[in-house]
Amino acid sequence: MPVIDDGFRTWCDALERRHLASLTFPEVRRGLQALSSLYVERRARLDRGGALDGAGKRAAFALFFGPLHYLMVRTVVRGLGSGARPPRSIMDLGCGTGASGAAWAGEVRRDCAVTGIDRKGWAVEEARWNYRALGIRGRAVRGDLMKTPLPAGNKGILLAYTANELEEAARDDLLERLIGAARSGARVLVVEPLARSAAPWWSGWADAFKSDGGRVDRWRVAVNLPERLRLLDRAAGLDHRELTGRSLALGRWGEGRRSRDME
């Protein structure tokens, strides 16, 4: 599935200008290395804000991981199919820089509005900037996703790279709320990395989604990243010539290209 287009490249160029205006490439590279180590080896610090506690890491998160998350969610939405009635709006829980919600909205309909919810003020501002840069009708607000009422009806609910950062009790409560929202007509999408070690709770969520008629998929797509992303990738000792992820979906999705169920 082709996931790189001129619009994506233009956005990446704008991100580069934004985040390299006050930081050097080596500073962002070091931030990316620190972020990668944090996500792989010290995930317990994520709840304490360790992912965004420095300018270099914030820039790396926005400039590098934002576009990767955008591409992964775009791949998933294209693979699932938007169905006959795409969602009128999308709520992006734990939106981060807004890239994931923007990817879904950009795939389904021009007037699809996104509401991003995140507890970090910096992420909210970055999401607002990304919505404008990508031409998405959206707003981002600072808030607690656990206290945010979930929409019903022909709406989308996205939880991308977020559930793993929640405490177990909060995650269990959120699962029940997501299933309830889907039963009320909402379309729910959860996206996480492929590595099982990153989400030991995944199998329980997968069983719950499947019991309610949902889908459990894994995704693998080859990509040719724009030059600056390739340089950062290589300089940080990473290798993203191929993107991988997995998803849970509930609601009225279309007959998209089905990936092999991993459970």
Rosetta blueprint (number, residue, H / E / L):
1 M L
2 P L
3 V L
4 I L
5 D L
6 D H
7 G H
8 F H
9 R H
10 T H
11 W H
12 C H
13 D H
14 A H
15 L H
16 E H
17 R H
18 R H
19 H H
20 L L
21 A L
22 S L
23 L L
24 T L
25 F H
26 P H
27 E H
28 V H
29 R H
30 R H
31 G H
32 L H
33 Q H
34 A H
35 L H
36 S H
37 S H
38 L H
39 Y H
40 V H
41 E H
42 R L
43 R H
44 A H
45 R H
46 L H
47 D H
48 R H
49 G L
50 G H
51 A H
52 L H
53 D L
54 G L
55 A H
56 G H
57 K H
58 R H
59 A H
60 A H
61 F H
62 A H
63 L H
64 F H
65 F H
66 G H
67 P H
68 L H
69 H H
70 Y H
71 L H
72 M H
73 V H
74 R H
75 T H
76 V H
77 V H
78 R H
79 G H
80 L H
81 G L
82 S L
83 G L
84 A L
85 R L
86 P L
87 P L
88 R L
89 S E
90 I E
91 M E
92 D E
93 L E
94 G L
95 C L
96 G L
97 T L
98 G L
99 A H
100 S H
101 G H
102 A H
103 A H
104 W H
105 A H
106 G H
107 E H
108 V H
109 R L
110 R L
111 D L
112 C L
113 A E
114 V E
115 T E
116 G E
117 I E
118 D E
119 R L
120 K L
121 G H
122 W H
123 A H
124 V H
125 E H
126 E H
127 A H
128 R H
129 W H
130 N H
131 Y H
132 R H
133 A H
134 L H
135 G L
136 I L
137 R L
138 G E
139 R E
140 A E
141 V E
142 R E
143 G L
144 D L
145 L H
146 M H
147 K H
148 T L
149 P L
150 L L
151 P L
152 A L
153 G L
154 N L
155 K L
156 G E
157 I E
158 L E
159 L E
160 A E
161 Y L
162 T L
163 A H
164 N H
165 E H
166 L L
167 E L
168 E H
169 A H
170 A H
171 R H
172 D H
173 D H
174 L H
175 L H
176 E H
177 R H
178 L H
179 I H
180 G H
181 A H
182 A H
183 R H
184 S L
185 G L
186 A L
187 R E
188 V E
189 L E
190 V E
191 V E
192 E E
193 P L
194 L L
195 A L
196 R H
197 S H
198 A H
199 A L
200 P L
201 W L
202 W H
203 S H
204 G H
205 W H
206 A H
207 D H
208 A H
209 F H
210 K H
211 S H
212 D L
213 G L
214 G L
215 R E
216 V E
217 D E
218 R E
219 W E
220 R E
221 V E
222 A E
223 V L
224 N L
225 L L
226 P L
227 E H
228 R H
229 L H
230 R H
231 L H
232 L H
233 D H
234 R H
235 A H
236 A L
237 G L
238 L L
239 D L
240 H L
241 R L
242 E E
243 L E
244 T E
245 G E
246 R E
247 S E
248 L E
249 A E
250 L E
251 G L
252 R L
253 W L
254 G L
255 E L
256 G L
257 R L
258 R L
259 S L
260 R L
261 D L
262 M L
263 E L
